[in-house]
């Protein structure tokens, strides 16, 4: 087996040879030897290879990355090769070009140097050697003895030894002074005087001044896991912590000198407790032994640890029934699908969750949903099984609103700011908030909304009573109620206009409704007024109910069908807006594929007769050789025929049963009439599981917000940064409020 060459790499070898820093080919050849000949797993093999590599880098006196990061890089190289090997039988030119590119880079340096290596290296020769090794062919070698470097190392070592001897000598002198025992008797005094220099023949009393007495060093530990976590949650730095703890002890009339209160000790204690808390979180999570998890992620460009450049951060979260856990917020080189999928897979490996992920929740960007290089597709390949795609429904509906906003041509600006919104914000102080005009003051708007206004008003008044996650959601509902002539629960009031750049989709809806209400006080053109009316009518008649109902997984398939029907009917009011919205939503029918459509079996808006037919169709024992589609596709020309189908019944197929297998949902209730389902435990369990699926990516967005808050806090150490994030998330879950009853809860 040792003579069988590895795909693209060549023959295996049991160790790295030569006088150069190792190449990618060297690393892979030893890695495969450890896996195939020594029968080690990937992680163990990569660890051994990296340990061997680090010896070479140490000899070259070049600082390296953390060992754990080096191992991850080795695994990534292995996975890239395996991905190419899976498709080696393909005859496409694209596959051959990828193989050729990979093989050409195999003899390049497997670079594990520290990011700031060229700054940290002291000797110019070592810098030149690293630069040369990074070139094609890895110029230079480590053969022979570096006389200059050896002399410099020896001098450095001798200097450290002299400093050590000097410190030890000083320490022994202090100890000898401390051993003096002063007694009050005359004989002791005379003995002491005999050993001291004297200027006269007679002994005189000698006063020795040893300086001020040393302050008593505190011995009591004041830091605790909960205190450390609370300080992190409140963003208290180590220096501020010294002031805070000293003041608290003084207020309690406790001697602060008895306690260990200094910046260094506090820093060490907090780092230790963060790690302990993170380990406890992971142990507690592993003890749950969950079998079906949903993976969420999002990306955000933030300043790196040095604050000199920007990096992509990727919050990774898993959820299950009544559970949410932040796994980490790794740094990635770029926001490409390949980088995202690799970071996700490594994070899952660290938590040993590769076999438990059943669904992905993601924003529908090209980097996530690309057919060949999307993160979803690549990660699904790494996991080597079929995964359910749950595209973020908020993101889908944001795309729809953005399309409509562009179509009505309210602004012509392509910059980050919307000029009319900026102008309205500046004029806000001059607007009389008691003088506004509702929908009924405009005949065109009144004609479009008169048949639906009461229904939407009731919906908004009921929805505003819910616990909304964000204030701008509540503001939008309040504006809808005021727009339709109603009064919100807290009365009619208007918030000052907020952020207005193009990236904030909610700002578009809020600003358009506000400007319409105060259009008589704010100068706009006829063209802008017409565009505002078109947007407001679309928001009220088509969009509001669809948006605020988008978070429920069970109702998702039927809601998308209703939304398509509403848009199709809206052609009678505004054909251009309706067609633009339809063109956007039909590209994102993720919840109408065979498996996701089965969510509707728990939707009690569907009559029992239809649900009985759905159950029978799901139970059909048919074998399908077709690859399950991730999302349903329909052409605009076929939309009318599609909407005439018996939906969602006609969407179900042979893959629908996979939903029950994926989430361990009992299937026995499907054989019973739907009128009795609510009395069956299997139905109740299934409904609870599907209802718990988070089909919007607010979970990952909270991870983004957490990273933004703590990106520049406390530490530049990457491991400690991850510990901080997990500690703060855990503390916030345990103590969501500041009431006395909440804070009485034990931290453990």
N, C-alpha and C positions, 0 to 999 in steps of 0.2 A: 504493500500500500504506500510505502514511503517513496517509491519510484513513480507513482502516478502523479502527474503534474496537476497543480491547482489551476483552475480556469483563470487565464490572463496572468497569473502570478508566476507560474512555473513550479519547480520542485521545492518541497518543504525542506527546512533545515532546523536543527535542534537548538541553535543559538545564533546570536548576531556576531559576525566577525568583522575585522577590518579596522582601519584607523580613522574612518570618517564617522560623522554622526549618521545614524541609520536612515535608510530610505523607507518609503511606504512598502516597497516590495519586501524588504528585510522584515518589517514588522508583520506583514501578512503571512510570510513563509513560516516564521516561528509560531505565529498564532495558530495556523492550521496544523502545525506539528503537535502543539499542545492539545488541540482538540481531537485530532484523529488518532494520534499515536499514544498520547498519555491519557486520553479519554476524559479531559477536563471540559467543563462547560464554558460558555463564552466569557462570562465574567471572570472566572478563575484564570482562564488562558490570557485574557487581556491584562489582568493584574500582574501575572508573571512577566509578560512581555514588557510592560511599562517599567517594572522594577529593573529589568535588564537594561532598558533604554536609559533610565535615569543614571545608571553607573557611567555611561559614556558622557552624558551631559555634565555630570559632576566633575569628571576628569577634565572636560573642556572649560570648567569654571563659568558655565553659562546658567543663570537662574532659570528655573522652569515654572510651569503652571502647577497648581495643586495636583497631587497624584490622582484624585478622583476625577478631575477634569481631563487629565491625560487618558485615563481609562475610557471615559466617554468618547473621546476623540478616536481612540482605537476601535471601539465598538461601531462608531459611525462609519469608519472606513470599511469595516467588515460588512456592514449592512448595505453600503453602496455597491460593493462587489457582488453580494448575494442578489441584489435587485437586478443587476445586469445579467447575472447567471440565469435568473428565472426566465429571461426573455432571449436567451442566446439562440433559440431555434427560430426566432422571427427573422424574416428576410428583408425587413424594412431598412431603408438607408439610414433612418434616424437611429435605429438600434445599433447599427454598425458604427456610426459616427460616435455614439456615446461610448462604445467599447474601445474604440481607437483613442479617444480623448483620455479615458481612464488609464489605458495601458501606457500612453505616453507620459503620464504623470507619476507612474509607479516608481521611477528612479529618482524622483524629486525627494527633498528632505521631508521626513515625517516631523513636522515642526511643533515641538511642545515647549518652545521658549516662552518665558514670561512676556506679557504684552509690553512691558517697559524694560525688556532685557537690555536693549542698547543704552538705556539710561543707567541701569543698575550695574552694568559691567564696568570695572575700574580700569582694566588694562586695554589699551588701544588695539593690541594684537588680537585679543579675544573678540573684540567687536568686529574686526576685519574678518576673523575666521568665521563668525556666525553669518555675516553678510555673504561671504564666499560660499558657504554651505547652502545658503538659500537659493543660489543661482542654479541654472540647469547644469547637471553633471556634478554638483556638490564639490566645488573646487577646494583644494587644500586637504590636509590630513593632520592627525595628531601623532604621527610617528616621531620618535626621538624625544628628547627632554627639552622642555622650554626653560632654558637657563634663567632668563630674565624673570619669568613668572615664578619659578621655583625660589629665586632669591627674594622676590617680593613677598611670597607666602611665608618664607622662613623669618624674614624681618618682622612681619606682622605677628607671627606666633611668638617670637622672642619678646616683642613689645607687650603682648598680652600677659606673658609669664612674669615679666618684671612688674607690671601693674598688680598682678595677683599677689606677688611676694610683698609688695609695698602695703597692700591692704591687710594682709595677714599680720605683718609686723605692727602696723598701727593698732589692729585689733588686740594683739597680745599686750601692747603697752597699756591700753585702756583697762584690760582685765587685771593687770598687776596693780594699777592704781585702785581699782575697785576692791582689791583684796586687803588693803590697809584697814586695820581695825583700830579705831580711836577709842581710847579708854580715858576715864577721868582721873585715874590714880596718878600720883607723882612719878612712880617708877615707870609707868608706861610712857609718860610724857618725856622723861629723861632718855628712855630708850629711843624714842622717836627723834629726839634732838641729836643723839649721838650719830645717827645715820644721816643727818643733814649738815651742810656746810655752815661754819660759824665764823664770825669776825672777831670774837673775843674768847678769852680762856674760860670764861664762866658761861655756863649754859643759860640761855635765855629762852623765854617762851617764843615759839615760832608759830606764826599764823599762816596757814597754807590756804590760798584761795583757789578752789577748784571750779570757780565760775558758778553761775546760777544753777539751782537744782533742776534736773531734767523733769519735764512734765510727764505725768503718768500716762502711759500708753493704754488706750482703750482695749479691752479684751472681749467685750460682749458683742455678739453678732446682731445687728439690727435688721439686716435685709432678710426677706423671706420670699418664697415663690410668688405669693399673691401681691406683696408690695412691689416686687420687681415688675410683675405684669401690669399693675396699676400705673406705675411710673411710665412704662412703655406706652400704655394706652393714652395717657395724658401728655405724651411727648416731652417728658421732663428729661433734660440732659443730665449727665453725671455730675457736672459742676453745679447746676441748679439743685440737684438732689442733695448735695452737701449743705447748701443754705437752707433748704426746706426741712430736712431732718433735724438739723440743729435748732431751728426755730420751733419746731413741734415739740422737741424734748424740753426746751426752755419753757414753753407754754404749759407743759405738763409738770413743771418743776422737777425735772429729772436731770441728773448730772450727765451732760453729754460727753464728758471726758471718759466715762466708763465704756462708751460704745465705739465701735470701729466706724468712724465717719471721716473718710477722706476719699478723694476722687478715684485714686487707683484701686483701692479696695472695693469701692462700690462698683466700679466698672467690671472688675473681675467677678464679683458676686452676680451681677446682672447677666453677664455673659453665661455664667455657669447655670443660672436658673432658667434662662431662655432655652438653653439646650436641653435641660431636664424636662421642661414643660413640653417642648416639641417631641421629645422621645415618649413622654407620657401620652400625648395626643395620638401619636402613631400607634402605640401599643393598644390604646383604647379603641382606635379605629379598626385595627386588625382583629381584635377580639369580637367585633360585630359579625365577622365572617359573612359579609354580604356577597351574594352571588350575581346580582344584576345591578350594575351601576350605569349612570349616564354621565358622559364626559362633556364638560363645557370648557371653552377657551375663548380668549379675545386677545388682541394685541394692542400695544400702545407705545409710541415713541417717547422716551424719557431721557433725561441726562444720565450719563453713565456714572460710575462711582467717582471718577476723577472730576466730574462736572465740566470736562473740556469738550466732550463730544456727545452725540445722541446714540442711543441704542434702542432696539425693540425689546420690550418686556412682554412676556406671555403668561398671564394668570391662568393656571390650570386648576379646575375645580371638578369634583365628582359629587353627584347627588343620588339619593335614593329616597325611599319613603321615610319622611320625617328626619332626613339627614342631609347635611351639606358639609363638605370638607375641602378646604384649600390644600392642594398638594404642593404648590410652590409657584413662584413667579420667575421662571428662568429667563436669562438673557439670551437673545438669539442675534446672530450676525445680521440678518435681514428678514423681511416679512414674507419671504417666498414660501410656497407650499412645502418644499423639501426641508427647509430649516424648521418650519413649524411642526411638521410631522415627526422629525427627529427629536426635537425637544419634548414633544408630547410623549413619544414612545419611551425615551429615557426616564422621564418623570414617572410613568406607569411602572417601569422596571424597578425603580427605586422603592416604590410602594408595593411591588409584587401584585399588580392589578391587571396584568395583560389579559388574563382569562376571564375577567369579570365585567369588562366594558361591553355593554349591549347597544348603546346608542350614542350619537354625537349631537351636541347642540352648538351651533356656530352661526356667524354672520355670513350672508350669501355673497361674499366677495370672491373674485377670481382665484385668489391665493388659497381659498378654502375649497371651492367647488369645481376647480378645473378638472377636466376629464382625465388628463394624463398627469399633470403635475400639481393638482390640488392637494391640500393637506389631508382632506377626508379620504381621498382615494389612496394616497400613499400610506397613510396610517392604517387603513383597512387592509392593505397588502401586508404590512408588517405584522398585524394581528392575525392575519391568515384566516379570516372568517367573515361572514356577512354581518354588516352593522346597519342598524336603523338610523337614517338621517333625519334629524329633527331641526330643520332650518329655523332660525330665530324669526318668529312671526312679526315681532316689532320691526325688525330690519326689513322684512318683505314689504310691510305696509309703509315704511318710510320711503322706500323706492317708488312706490305708487304715488305718494303725495309729491315727491320731488319731480316726478314726471309731469304731473298736472301743473305744478308751479311753473315749470319751464314752458309748458304749452301755452298758458294764458299770456305769457310775455309781459309780466308785471314790471320786470326790470331787464335791462340789456347788459348789465354789468357782469363781467366774468371774474371779477376780483373776489376776495374773501368776504367782503362786506356788501350788504344790500342797501343801496343809497336811500331809498324811500323809508326804510326802517330806521336808518341812522338819523334821518331828518325828523321823523316822528318822535324819536327818543329825545332829541334836543328840544323839540317844541312842547314836550309833555307838560312842563311847568306852566305853560300859558293856556292850557286847555281846561275848560270848565267841566269837571267830571260829573256834574249834575245834569248836564245837557248832552244827551246822546240820542241817536236815532236807531230804532230796532228794525227788524226785517219787514214789518208791515208798512213802513214808510216808503218803500220802493215797490212799484207795481210789478216789475219784472221778477224781483226776488220773491214777492208774495205769490205770484202765479206758479212759480216752480216749487215752493215749499208748502203751499196751503194744504196739501193732502197728507203731509207727513209731519208737520210741525208739532202737533199735540203728542204724537207717539215718541218723537225724539226728545221732547221736553220732559215727558214722564221718565224716559230712560236715563236722561242726564241727572234728574233729581234723585233717582234711586241709586245711580252709580256713585254720586258724590258722597253718599253716606258710607261707602266702603272705606277700608283702610288703604289709601292710595300711597304707593311707595315714594312718589316725588311730588313736590309742590306745584310744578308746572302742569302735571296731570290735573290737579284740582283746579288750577287757574283756567285751563282750557274748558273744563266742564262748567265753571262759573260763567265764562264768557258765552258759552253756548246757551245757557239758561237765560242770561240777560238778552242775548241776541234774539231769542224767540219770545221775549216779552215776559219772562218769568222772573222770580226773585230767588236767589240762592239761599241756602239755610242760614248763612251768616249775614244776609242783607246784601244790598248792591254796593259794591266797592270795587275799585280798580287798582291793581298793583302797577307800580312804575315799570315801564318797559325795560327788559333785561337784554342779555346778549342777543345779537341779531345776525351773526355771520352765516354763510351758506351751509355750513356743516351742521347747524342746529335745526333739525327738521321741525321740532315742536315750536320753535320761534316763528316759523312761517305761518302756522295755523293761528297762533296767538296774536301776532302782529296784524295779520289780515283781518281778523274779527274785530280787533280794537280800532284799527283805522276806519273800518266800515262804520262802526258805532259813532265815531267822532269825525266823520267825513265832512260835516258842515263846518267844522272849526279848523280843519287841516287842509291846506291847499293842495289839491291833486288835479291832474289832468283828466279829461274825459276818458282817455284810453286807460289810465290807471284805475279809474273808478269802475270801468267795465270789467277789467281784469280782477279787481277785488271782489266784485259781485259773483263772478264765475267761480272763484276759489271758495268763497264763503258758502255758496249754494252746494258745491261738491262736498265740502266738509260736513255740512249739516245733513244733507240728504243721503249721502253714500258712505262717508268715511268714519264719522264719529263712532257710531255703534260698532262697526267692524273693528276699529282700532281698540276700543275699550273691552271688546269681547275676545281679543286675540290670545289671551294668556291661558285659556282653558284648553287642555289637550283633547278632552272628550268631545267638545263641540267644534273643534278645529275643522274637520272635513266638511261638515254641514255648513259652517259659517263661510267657508271659502266658496261653496256652491251658491249660498245666498248672495254673497258679495258679487259674484259673476252675474247672477240674475239681476241684481240691482243696477250694476253698471250697464248691462245690456238694455235695460228699460230706460236708463238715464240718457240714452241716445236721443230720445224725444225732446229732452231739455237742452242738452249741449253735446252734440255728436263728437266734436273734436276732443273735448275733455274725456268723454266716456271711452272713446277708442284708444286714447293714450293710456288711460288707467287699465283698460283690458289688455293692451299690449304688454304692460308691465307685469300684471298679476299672472297671466298665463305662462310666463316663464318661471314661475315660482310655485307651482302646484305640488309642493312636496308632500302635502297631507292628503292627496288623493290617489297615491299609489296603493297597491293591493293590501299591503300590510298596515299602513297608517290609516287607511279607510276603515279598518276594523275597529278603530277607536269608537266609531259611531254606534257600535252594538250597545254601548253604555249610555248613549244620548237619549234621554227620555222624552225629547221633543218628537222623536219618531214614533209612529203608532205601533202597537204590538203586532199587528199583522205583518208589517214590513220587517220588523225586527225578527220575527219568526222565520221569515224567508232568508234574512241575512244569516241567522244561526245555521240554518240548513245548508246554505252555500259554503259557509266556513268549514263545516264538518265534512264536506265532500272529500273523499280519499282519492284525489287525483295526483298523479306524479307529473310534475312539470320539469322539462329540461331547459326551459327558457331562463335566462338570467333575470332576476327580479329588478325592475326599474326603480331607481331611487326617487324619481318624481314623475308625476303624470304629465303627459304632453298633449296639447290640443292646438290646432291651428285656428287662427281668427276666423277663417272661412267656415270652419266646422263648428263654431261655438253654438250656433242656434240648434243644430242637431244634437250636440252634446247635452245641452240644457233640457232637451226633450226626453232624455233617458230617465229611467227609474233610478234616481240618485238618492242615497249613495249605494243602493243595492247593486247596481251594475258595475260598480268600481271594485267589488270584492272578487277574489280569485283564489287560485291554489296556494298563493303565498300568504294569504290572510291568516292562516292557522299559525304561522311562525310567530305572530305577536304573542300568542298564548304560551308558546314554548320558550320564547326569549325571556319573558318576565315571570315564568313559573305560575301562570294564571290557570286555575282549574277550568276544565272544559265541560264538566258534567252538566252545568246549568244550561248549556246550549241545547240540550235534549229535552228541556222542560219548557212549557209555554211561558212567554215573557211576563204574563200577568202575575206569575209566582216568583219571578226572579228576585224581587226585593226581600223575599223571605229566605233566600239561599245564601249560605256563607261564601260559596265559591264566587257568586256574582258580586257580593259586597266586597270581597277581597280584590277581585279584578278591577272593579270600579275605583277602589281606593288607590290601587297601584297606578292606573292610567291617569287618574285625576292628579296624582302627585308629580307626573312628568312635567318638567318646567320647559315649555316650548318657546320661551323667550329667554334671551341671553342676559337678563338682569343679574344673574348669579355671577357670571364672569365679569360683568361691568362693575360689580361691587369689588371684585378682586383688583380691577384696574384702579378704582378710586382708592383702595387701600394702599396700593403701590405708589400712587401719586402722593399720598399723604406722608408716607414713611420712606420715600426714596432717598432723601438726604438726611435722615435722622440717625443719630447714635453711632453709626459704624460704616466703614468702607469695606469691611470683610463680607464676602458674598454669603458664606454660611450663616453668619450672624444676622444678616439682613433677612434671610429666609426664616430664621428662628423668630425674629421680631414679628414678621407678618403673621405667622401661625399663632404666636402668643397673643397678639392683639385681637385676631379674629376669635380665638377661643375665649378671651376675656369678655369681649363684646357679647358673645352668645350667652355667657353665664350671667352677665350683669348688664342687661339691655337698658336699664333705667338707673336713676339715682335715688330711688326711694329707700327708706330704711329697711323695709321688708325684703326688697331685692338684694340689697347689699349684705343682708344677714346670711345669705346662702353660702355654704362652705365652698371654698375654692377647689378643694380636692374632689 
